[in-house]
Amino acid sequence: MNKNLLFPALIALSLATLASCREERDSTPQTGFTGEWIWVESIGGFGGWTENPQTENETRKIEIDDLYFKSYVNNILVSTAQYDLSVSGMDTLITYDNGNQQLVNTKPDELILSDLCADCFTHRYRRR
């Protein structure tokens, strides 16, 4: 094969391979966010602590509908907030009515909420 044709062919093949490896991401907020979620664990802080129902001797759950995000500790409602979901770059963010934000990651039966600071916590929930 002619050297003048080989180089452009290799470039085209490399670009096609890179394009096929790129993750496609929808620009709309994640679905499957609403529902009732039971707290599994929270990990973070400077010490990398792990908190869970056993270490904290409490249960936590959140209920999310189309308008409100409700938090419960030991089945007692402790907060209710309106929220918005939005996409910023590659991240889905939840913004509460008080201005606080968390990163959101959902899987079919798992919800992960990550606080937005260097030493904050990541909270993991399972769908009820």
Phi, psi and omega in degrees: 000143180296134180300329180291336179266333183294314182298309178299327179293319178294320178297315180297318179295318179297316179295320178295321179294315178297319180295323181286338179275343182295134179281127175278136181227128177290147181269009177257154179302156181297147176264170180079016184276324182286156179133192178252131185234133180257131182293132177255309180192162172229132182232134176159203184080169180300327182274356181068039183293153172240123175247143176208176182304327181287315183288331182261353181053045177204158174254149176224146173210159174231144174241127183236123172244194184292341183241326191236148175243112183247135180246137180235142170235126184050044178064018176250126179296121181249341176198150174225131181218144168281157184211164171229142171256139178212162176250129178233105184066240180263000187252143170262129182243142168253129178243121181274163183296345176269002178096344178295151180227154173219150171283144183239135172223125179240146170233171184309319182236020182219140176234129178238123177244124182246124176295153184257075172198167187295324185243025182274185187253155168249128185249129181246133180232154172243148181291138178276000000 
